[in-house]
Every structure is written in C-alpha cells, then in structure tokens.
C-alpha cells in the first residue's frame, strides 16, 4: 500500500485540478450567457452578433435601440435610423460596416413632399468617405433654373406628382463635385433638396435621369458603426459581449457563471457557489477515477502468501527432478514418518530438492505421482 499511495495521490490531485478547471457544463451555464450564444440569422444575413440584437437575441445581447434588426422572411432585414427604415443588404463585422439601401421605389414616386433621408447619428454611425459620396436631388424649382444650368447637363427628370407651388415639375440630380461648382448655384433656389448617399465605385461616370438614380440607389451604400473596444477583452476571457439587463446603454460581459462589467474571471475567481459545485464534482470524479486506475495497475492479491513464491506458470527443476509443474500433486514423506503435506520446493546449494516443514529441512529423494481419478 505504501508503494502505490503516491501514485494514488498524484492521480487524485491531477483529476481534481482538471475537473475543477473545466468550464461549467451546459446545465450550469448562466441564462444570459446561453441566450447571447445564439446569433442573428435572417435571409442572406447569417450569424450576426454584438452589437446587433433582435429576433432570437434579446436586447441584453446587443447594444442600444439603434442596433435592433427586424427580420422579415420575405423582404429580409431592416434597421430603423431615426424616422427612416433602411434595408440591410449585408453586415461586415470585421470592418464594422453595414450596406444599406432606402426602401423606396423612386421610379414610381420620386419628388415626395414628405421624403427625407435621416441624417446618421455620429459617432455611432457615419459614412466611410472612401466608399461613399453624396448625390443631391433638387425639385420644386423655379422655371428659370433649367435655363441657367450648363449646356449638356442631362441629369434631370420630371416629378410624377402635380406641382402646386407654381414651379416646374423638373428634378435635377448633381454629385458632390458639381454641387461645389458655381455653375450650379441656381439650384439653390429650389424649394426642396435631398441628399442621397451612394457608392463611389457605382456612381462614377453615371449619367442620366430617374433610371440612373434608381440603379445607383438600389446598390445601397455603406455605413460604418462604432465598435466597442471593451468587447475584445470580454471575448478573450471567454465571455460574450452585451449590455446590462436593466441598462442597455451599459456594456456588460456575459460569462458562463454570470454577467460581469468587463471580462470574465480567471479560474478560481468566479462565483463562489459555482466554484463550489465544480470542486465537489472534481473531487468525486477524481476519487472514482483514481480508484479505477489503481485497481487496474495494482498486482492481484495472492491470498496472504508471502512474496517469495514463484509464479505458477513456471516449472521446477533441481538435480534429478525436472519440469515439475503446479499441476502435479507433490507428496513429501517425512522421516520419521509424519503427516504428509503439500509443500513448495526450493533449490539448495547441493542441487538437491528440499522441503521446508516448520523449522526442519527435509531432503526430497523423489516424487511419486498419483492420479486423483
């Protein structure tokens, strides 16, 4: 027992350490951690995570109301920014970029009196200038505007609704460079102007009226959203980024054993009750595992026999005796005559088999085999 006790103690210690260091089982995980482990998927958008929430992700898994995604299985995902609803074409989480477009068919009804593009909410949302530029559409303009524009300018179209302000029903579209030119200053007299974000690589060199405008707008535009740098530390510690249960403007890190402010605790610093459960499980499993291993590696018991007995699968040879096996019944006749007993043989220096009976050594002259049948 003394020989194998250090092995038992080592196995017990290692098993307990491993079991108490493992993450909590699924049944013991925090409810917020399990809820936020789900991702947002709708239509072409797949596996979207923080700061977005919606559908099967409660708000505590995302950030503020501005990041709520609305799923329509027919029309896809939309997001509300101010009073305007945008269709979400894609989300690039690595670059914190969304591609949006306006949910309106300008071909059938442009020049609406109540149409505005809601300005974004910096610094949470902003246009990446490397990919996005603005087109400006002017309408409800005085009649003289069309006569004052540069020759060859054909980026105009007619509004579909009747103009009740006495102005022309023509609309004019210019890009950012044209808007800065004095050649287009007459457009400032128009009653309504709308700025539309468009993709630079789509808009470059695009000429024409309503068809060109609709084509460019349907490609969407990029919006960059502000990522929270605290999320990196939360993920690195094994948590899931989210917000407070009672305050969605406060960042929180949802951990397997509960919600923390910034990061999940390292091993041994967690919730006391959960740590206690893991310790108990580790000890029980460590003891059981150690006992099983010890049973497997310890030699079998010999029923109290001393350690000097030879293995039974060997044969005995000494002097004139050869190849005596354990299957042979050995009788030794004592002199003077005494009781006959089974005995173990051991070689002596004079190569004669001898039998040890009590304290006497009896020389074995020969073996007599008898059948038990």
CORKAQUI-V669358 format. One record per backbone hydrogen bond with DSSP energy under -1.0 kcal/mol. NH is the residue of the N-H (numbers start at 1). CO is the residue of the C=O. If there is no record, write none. Layout:
((NH | CO) (NH | CO))
//
This chain:
((5 | 1) (8 | 4) (9 | 5) (10 | 6) (11 | 7) (12 | 8) (13 | 9) (14 | 10) (15 | 11) (16 | 12) (17 | 13) (18 | 14) (19 | 15) (20 | 16) (21 | 17) (22 | 18) (28 | 25) (30 | 256) (34 | 30) (35 | 31) (36 | 32) (38 | 35) (40 | 48) (42 | 45) (45 | 42) (48 | 40) (52 | 49) (53 | 67) (54 | 57) (57 | 54) (61 | 58) (62 | 59) (63 | 51) (67 | 64) (68 | 65) (69 | 53) (70 | 78) (72 | 76) (76 | 72) (78 | 70) (79 | 86) (81 | 84) (84 | 81) (86 | 79) (87 | 101) (88 | 77) (89 | 99) (90 | 99) (92 | 97) (97 | 92) (98 | 223) (99 | 90) (100 | 221) (101 | 87) (103 | 85) (104 | 102) (109 | 105) (124 | 121) (125 | 121) (126 | 224) (131 | 128) (132 | 128) (133 | 198) (135 | 196) (136 | 174) (137 | 194) (138 | 172) (139 | 192) (145 | 142) (148 | 145) (153 | 150) (156 | 154) (157 | 171) (159 | 169) (168 | 141) (171 | 157) (172 | 138) (173 | 155) (174 | 136) (179 | 175) (180 | 176) (181 | 178) (184 | 181) (185 | 182) (187 | 184) (188 | 185) (189 | 186) (190 | 187) (191 | 140) (192 | 139) (194 | 137) (196 | 135) (198 | 133) (200 | 131) (203 | 199) (204 | 200) (206 | 203) (213 | 209) (214 | 210) (215 | 211) (216 | 212) (217 | 213) (218 | 214) (220 | 217) (221 | 100) (223 | 98) (224 | 126) (225 | 96) (226 | 124) (231 | 228) (234 | 230) (235 | 231) (236 | 232) (237 | 233) (238 | 235) (239 | 234) (240 | 254) (242 | 252) (243 | 60) (244 | 247) (244 | 250) (250 | 247) (252 | 242) (253 | 260) (254 | 240) (255 | 258) (258 | 255) (260 | 253) (269 | 266) (275 | 271) (276 | 272) (277 | 273) (278 | 274) (279 | 275) (280 | 276) (281 | 277) (282 | 278) (283 | 279) (284 | 280) (285 | 281) (286 | 282) (287 | 283) (288 | 284) (289 | 285) (290 | 286) (291 | 287) (292 | 288) (293 | 289) (294 | 290) (295 | 291) (296 | 292) (297 | 293) (298 | 294) (305 | 302) (309 | 306) (314 | 311) (316 | 324) (318 | 321) (321 | 318) (324 | 316) (328 | 325) (346 | 354) (351 | 348) (354 | 346) (355 | 362) (357 | 360) (360 | 357) (362 | 355) (364 | 353))
//
